[in-house]
Amino acid sequence: MGIFMILFTLLGGITLSAQSSINGTLSRKAGTIETTFLTFITGSMFLAIFILFFGQGNVLGILEAPKWQLSAAFLGTMYLLLTVMAVPKIGVIATNIAGIIGQLVIGMLIDHFGWFGSLVISFDLKRSFALLFMVIALYFIYKGNKRSSKESCA
């Protein structure tokens, strides 16, 4: 089952990059906030249908959840809004790598301190090197994007 989860996550990453690119382009015509709204309203309609036919949880459980857990919805909205803003300015890959680095940083902090009831995994030298290599990758991709945009303007 683990290999299927990796493949599903890989597919999720592919769709996320495609979505970022399409949303970045759409935002030039419709606006950043409007594009983000369209994504969430469309997603809400699809999820309502999925819940209706396949839902096994308790939607009203949301009303009983601690308030801090509800912040995840806001954080997801902010992620999408910031991504839609960034793609037209720095490109899809630079936006996605910057987002991944942000995920790694907070993920390493969450793991290290065991926040939100997660498994405690100490920050170590291997993790710091992984983060360093991601930052180096972002640097080269961003610099490559700058050179490419100058070349296309010439």
Secondary structure, DSSP 8 states (H G I E B T S, - for coil): -HHHHHHHHHHHHHHHHHHHHHHHHHHHHH-HHHHHHHHHHHHHHHHHHHHHHH--S-GGGGGGS-HHHHHHHHHHHHHHHHHHHHHHHH-HHHHHHHHHHHHHHHHHHHHHHTGGG-------HHHHHHHHHHHHHHHHHHHHHHHHHHHHH-
